[in-house]
Amino acid sequence: MAAADEKRLTCVNRSAALSRAFEFLGRRWNGAVLGKLRDGPLGFREISREIDGISDSVLSNRLSSLVTAGLIVRVVDAGPPVSVSYSLTDSGRALMPALDEIAVWADQHLTP
């Protein structure tokens, strides 16, 4: 394969990966939920109180999709009382530096 073809293929693959990432992370509230879990596990109510404007049904949906994507984990403590908490997985923690860099870029280059 010629170097130009290999470079084009690399660009196409990278573009597809970025599209997948921003399609998922660009869903409203996903970034906010991930950011709230940065400092440690939180329960559903704690997350709900921390994110102004998110409904319980949307939060439930976002938590489920983040669990399915492998970015957070749902832990049930049998209690008593029974409690459920959410925390970042290794994959979720690995995403934090990239989200930090995007936030810095946005602060520097996008109007508030």
C-alpha positions in Angstrom: 0.0 0.0 0.0 1.3 3.4 -0.9 2.1 5.9 1.9 -0.6 8.3 0.6 -3.2 5.5 0.7 -2.1 4.5 4.1 -2.3 8.1 5.4 -5.8 8.5 3.8 -7.0 5.3 5.5 -5.6 6.4 8.9 -7.5 9.7 8.5 -10.7 8.0 7.5 -10.5 5.6 10.5 -9.7 8.5 12.9 -12.5 10.6 11.5 -14.9 7.7 12.0 -13.7 7.2 15.6 -14.1 10.9 16.4 -17.6 10.8 14.9 -18.6 7.9 17.2 -17.1 9.6 20.2 -18.8 13.0 19.7 -22.1 11.4 18.7 -22.1 9.6 22.1 -20.5 12.3 24.2 -22.5 15.0 22.5 -25.7 13.6 23.7 -27.1 16.1 26.2 -26.1 15.4 29.8 -23.6 12.6 29.1 -20.7 14.9 29.7 -22.3 16.4 32.8 -22.9 13.0 34.3 -19.4 11.9 33.7 -18.0 15.1 35.1 -20.1 14.7 38.3 -18.7 11.2 38.9 -15.1 12.4 38.5 -14.5 12.8 42.2 -16.1 9.5 43.3 -19.2 7.5 43.5 -22.6 9.2 43.7 -26.2 7.9 44.1 -29.0 8.7 41.7 -30.4 11.5 43.9 -27.0 13.1 44.4 -26.4 13.2 40.7 -29.9 14.6 40.1 -29.3 17.4 42.6 -25.9 18.2 41.1 -27.2 18.6 37.5 -29.7 21.4 37.3 -32.5 20.8 34.7 -32.2 17.1 34.1 -35.3 15.0 34.6 -35.3 11.7 36.5 -36.2 9.8 33.3 -33.5 11.4 31.3 -30.9 10.8 34.0 -32.0 7.2 34.3 -31.6 6.8 30.5 -28.1 8.5 30.5 -26.9 6.4 33.4 -28.0 3.2 31.6 -26.3 4.2 28.3 -23.1 5.1 30.2 -23.1 1.8 32.0 -23.7 0.0 28.6 -20.8 1.9 27.1 -18.6 0.8 29.9 -17.8 4.3 31.1 -19.5 3.9 34.5 -20.5 1.1 36.7 -23.7 0.7 38.8 -23.1 -0.8 42.2 -26.0 -2.1 44.4 -25.3 -2.4 48.1 -27.8 -4.8 49.6 -27.9 -2.8 52.8 -30.0 -2.4 54.8 -31.0 0.0 53.5 -30.5 -0.9 49.8 -28.5 1.7 48.0 -27.3 2.2 44.4 -24.2 4.2 43.4 -22.5 5.0 40.2 -18.8 5.5 39.6 -16.4 5.8 36.7 -14.8 2.7 35.3 -11.1 2.7 34.1 -12.4 3.6 30.7 -14.4 6.5 32.2 -11.4 7.7 34.1 -9.2 7.5 31.0 -11.6 9.8 29.2 -11.3 12.6 31.9 -8.0 14.1 30.5 -9.5 14.4 27.0 -12.6 16.1 28.4 -10.4 18.5 30.4 -8.5 19.4 27.2 -11.8 20.0 25.3 -13.0 22.2 28.2 -9.8 24.3 28.0 -10.1 24.6 24.3 -13.7 25.7 24.6 -12.8 28.3 27.2 -10.1 29.7 24.9 -11.8 29.5 21.5 -15.6 29.5 21.9 -17.7 32.4 23.1 -19.7 31.6 26.3 
